[in-house]
């Protein structure tokens, strides 16, 4: 029995989203074309892979058994393509948002596949990355893609790959520094500080507005060390960083809860003229997300800016996790 990898890819995308529309969008197909590929695969296997009830989609027992071997088959096929087409030029990955230490996430993914040739380059921000991709000066980008006032230009695709829990960062002499956890509302007596104009900080701007906090923004962004040094010296200031970013002596990182703010990291790339390593990189991000719960989202526990939310319930298809709601866009 010969399997058509396009049909297998359609199955895996649908199994991961449990939503035909989002799976079709990820693969740049119409829903009709996606459904036909899955129907042909089911005919070849002589098995039903999905239960479809109205707008609900669930894997059958056969579909659950088929999923992991199908993922491995696609990964092997992608590796074969990379091996055949690889030249000496690595995938150029433009990275922005460096104060939130995006390299920690990239490093965890690269550690899974150190053989993937990737060359990260720091950029000032998303607009610069979009311009570079449009000119063909880069292959992909990594950062927050929800910061634009308008949709991405045509020809660019993006996918949410991580939701990072945020912590409050402050001097160890700050009145709140000894707390085990803090609620966002606990910061109302503190000035939230960040070395950039508020117009460039959509995440923090919406966070402050939603929780009634005050902030001080502007000045020169001189990097993470300067950022943390300022917080160590200014005992009336605090800021936000991903909770897994290490801080030096004299600075405390206190997890936020009730709710936990999540910072979204995404990959962005040209939908056409893709570098041969891109698909393998996306697969490794997806595997890391499954392993570490990078895309876990529960509206009763977490906070995201309202513009990033999809209010439709989506069942999470893995290891006994309960149904949850996922953020919008970026998942394909």
C-alpha positions in Angstrom: 0.0 0.0 0.0 1.5 3.3 -1.1 0.5 6.4 0.9 0.1 9.8 -0.7 2.1 12.2 1.6 -0.2 15.1 0.6 -3.1 13.1 1.9 -1.2 12.2 5.1 -0.2 15.8 5.6 -3.9 16.8 5.3 -4.8 14.2 7.9 -2.1 15.4 10.4 -3.0 19.1 10.1 -6.7 18.3 10.6 -5.9 16.0 13.6 -3.8 18.7 15.2 -6.4 21.4 14.8 -9.6 19.3 14.9 -11.0 22.0 12.6 -11.2 21.7 8.9 -11.1 25.4 8.2 -7.9 26.1 10.2 -6.2 23.0 8.8 -7.1 24.0 5.3 -5.7 27.5 6.0 -2.4 26.1 7.3 -2.0 24.0 4.1 -3.2 26.8 1.8 -6.1 24.6 0.5 -9.8 25.1 0.3 -11.8 23.1 2.8 -13.3 21.1 -0.1 -9.8 20.1 -1.3 -8.7 19.2 2.2 -11.8 17.0 2.7 -11.2 15.2 -0.6 -7.6 14.4 0.4 -8.7 12.9 3.7 -11.6 11.0 2.0 -9.1 9.4 -0.5 -6.8 8.5 2.4 -9.6 6.8 4.3 -10.5 4.9 1.1 -7.0 3.7 0.7 -6.8 2.6 4.3 -10.3 1.2 4.3 -10.8 3.0 7.7 -12.6 6.0 9.0 -10.1 8.4 10.6 -12.5 11.2 11.8 -15.9 11.3 13.4 -17.8 14.3 12.0 -20.9 15.4 13.9 -22.2 18.8 12.7 -19.4 21.2 13.3 -17.5 18.9 15.7 -14.5 16.8 14.5 -12.9 14.0 16.6 -10.4 11.3 15.8 -11.6 7.7 15.7 -9.6 5.0 17.4 -8.0 4.2 14.1 -7.2 7.9 13.6 -5.5 8.1 17.0 -3.4 5.0 16.2 -2.4 6.5 12.8 -1.5 9.9 14.0 2.0 9.5 15.5 3.3 7.1 12.8 1.9 9.6 10.2 3.8 12.4 11.9 7.0 10.4 11.8 6.4 9.6 8.1 6.1 13.2 7.3 9.2 14.2 9.3 11.2 11.5 7.5 9.9 12.8 4.1 10.8 16.4 5.1 14.3 15.3 6.1 14.7 13.5 2.8 13.8 16.7 0.9 16.1 18.8 3.0 19.0 16.3 2.4 18.4 16.3 -1.3 18.0 20.1 -1.7 20.3 21.4 1.0 23.0 23.7 0.0 25.5 25.4 2.2 23.3 28.4 3.0 21.5 28.0 6.4 17.9 29.2 7.0 18.1 32.9 7.9 15.9 33.4 10.9 15.2 37.1 11.8 14.4 37.5 15.5 12.9 40.5 17.3 11.7 41.3 20.8 15.1 40.7 22.2 14.4 42.1 25.7 12.0 39.1 26.2 14.9 36.8 25.3 13.5 35.0 22.2 16.7 33.1 21.8 15.8 30.9 24.9 12.9 29.4 23.0 14.8 29.1 19.7 17.6 27.4 21.7 15.3 24.8 23.1 14.0 23.9 19.6 17.5 23.9 18.0 18.7 21.6 20.8 16.2 19.0 19.5 17.7 19.1 16.0 21.2 20.6 16.2 21.7 19.3 12.6 19.3 21.9 11.2 21.3 24.7 9.6 19.8 27.9 11.1 21.3 31.4 11.3 19.5 33.7 13.7 19.8 37.5 13.2 18.5 40.2 15.5 16.2 42.8 14.0 14.7 45.9 15.5 11.1 44.8 15.1 8.3 43.1 13.1 8.0 45.9 10.4 11.7 45.5 9.6 11.3 41.7 9.3 8.2 42.0 7.1 10.1 44.3 4.8 13.1 42.0 4.7 10.9 38.9 3.9 9.1 40.9 1.2 12.5 41.7 -0.4 13.7 38.1 -0.1 16.5 39.2 2.3 15.4 36.5 4.9 13.7 33.2 5.1 11.7 33.3 8.2 11.1 35.4 11.4 10.5 34.7 15.0 8.7 37.1 17.4 5.4 38.6 18.2 3.2 39.1 15.1 0.1 40.6 16.7 1.7 44.0 16.9 0.8 45.4 13.5 -2.1 47.8 13.0 -3.1 46.0 9.8 -3.0 42.4 8.5 0.3 41.0 7.2 1.0 41.6 3.6 -0.1 39.0 1.1 2.3 36.2 0.5 3.3 35.9 4.2 2.1 33.2 6.5 2.5 32.8 10.3 1.9 30.3 13.0 1.7 30.7 16.8 4.4 28.4 18.3 4.5 29.4 22.0 2.5 31.1 24.7 5.0 32.2 27.4 3.8 32.8 30.9 4.9 36.2 32.1 6.4 37.2 35.5 6.7 40.6 37.3 10.4 41.7 37.5 11.6 44.1 40.1 14.3 45.1 42.5 14.7 42.7 45.5 14.1 45.9 47.6 10.7 46.5 46.0 7.8 46.1 48.5 6.3 43.2 46.5 9.6 41.3 45.9 9.1 38.8 48.7 5.8 37.5 47.3 5.6 33.9 46.0 3.2 35.0 43.3 1.4 38.2 42.3 -1.8 39.0 40.7 -1.7 41.7 37.9 -4.0 43.8 40.1 -1.3 43.8 42.9 0.9 46.0 40.7 -1.5 49.0 40.9 0.7 50.8 43.3 3.8 50.3 41.1 5.0 52.0 38.0 5.4 49.5 35.1 8.5 50.6 33.2 9.8 49.7 29.8 12.5 51.4 27.6 10.5 52.0 24.5 7.6 54.2 23.4 4.2 52.9 24.3 3.1 52.8 20.7 5.6 50.0 20.1 4.3 48.0 23.1 0.9 46.7 22.2 1.1 43.8 24.7 2.0 46.0 27.7 -0.4 48.7 26.6 -3.3 46.3 26.6 -2.1 44.6 29.8 -2.0 48.0 31.7 -5.4 49.0 30.3 -7.1 45.7 31.2 -5.8 45.7 34.8 -5.9 49.5 35.5 -2.1 49.9 35.9 0.1 52.9 35.2 3.3 52.8 33.2 6.3 54.9 32.3 7.7 54.3 28.8 10.4 55.7 26.6 14.1 56.3 26.6 16.8 54.2 24.9 16.6 50.4 24.7 20.2 49.3 25.6 19.5 45.6 26.0 18.5 43.2 28.6 21.4 43.8 31.0 20.6 47.5 31.1 16.9 46.8 31.5 17.5 44.6 34.5 20.1 47.0 36.0 17.5 49.8 35.9 15.0 47.6 37.7 17.5 46.7 40.3 18.2 50.4 41.0 14.7 51.8 40.7 12.8 50.2 43.6 9.5 51.9 42.6 9.5 50.3 39.1 8.6 46.9 37.9 8.2 45.3 34.4 7.2 42.1 32.7 9.4 39.3 31.4 8.8 35.7 30.4 8.9 33.7 33.6 11.8 31.4 32.3 14.2 34.3 31.7 16.9 34.2 34.4 17.5 37.4 36.4 20.7 38.5 38.2 21.3 39.0 41.9 19.4 42.0 43.2 16.4 41.4 40.9 13.4 39.2 41.6 11.1 37.5 39.1 7.7 36.8 40.6 5.3 34.6 38.7 2.0 36.3 37.8 -1.3 34.5 38.4 -5.0 35.2 38.6 -4.7 35.4 35.6 -1.4 34.4 34.1 -0.5 36.8 31.2 0.8 34.9 28.1 3.1 36.4 25.6 2.7 35.0 22.1 5.7 33.9 19.9 5.2 33.1 16.3 7.1 32.1 13.2 6.5 34.1 10.0 7.6 33.2 6.5 7.0 33.6 2.8 4.2 31.2 1.8 6.1 30.5 -1.5 9.8 30.2 -2.1 10.3 28.5 1.2 13.7 27.5 2.4 14.0 23.6 2.5 14.7 23.6 6.3 11.5 25.6 7.1 9.1 22.6 7.3 11.5 20.7 9.6 11.8 23.8 11.8 8.0 24.1 12.1 7.7 20.4 12.9 10.3 20.8 15.7 8.4 23.8 17.2 5.2 21.7 17.1 6.9 18.8 18.8 8.3 21.1 21.5 4.9 22.6 22.0 3.3 19.2 22.5 6.1 18.1 24.9 6.2 21.3 27.0 2.6 22.5 26.8 3.7 25.7 25.0 0.3 26.2 23.5 -1.8 25.5 26.6 -4.4 28.1 27.1 -7.4 28.1 29.5 -9.5 31.3 29.6 -10.2 30.7 33.3 -6.5 30.8 34.1 -4.7 32.8 31.4 -4.9 36.3 29.9 -4.2 37.3 26.3 -5.0 40.6 24.6 -8.6 40.4 23.4 -7.6 40.7 19.8 -5.7 37.4 20.0 -8.6 35.3 21.3 -10.8 32.9 19.4 -14.0 32.4 21.4 -14.8 29.1 19.7 -14.1 26.0 21.9 -11.5 23.6 20.4 -10.7 20.2 21.9 -7.0 19.6 22.6 -6.2 16.2 21.0 -3.5 14.9 23.4 -2.8 12.7 26.4 -6.0 13.2 28.3 -5.9 17.0 28.4 -9.4 18.5 28.9 -11.1 20.6 26.2 -9.7 24.1 26.1 -9.9 27.3 24.1 -7.1 28.3 21.8 -5.9 31.7 20.8 -6.9 32.9 17.4 -4.9 33.1 14.1 -1.4 31.8 14.4 -2.5 28.2 14.8 -3.2 28.0 11.1 
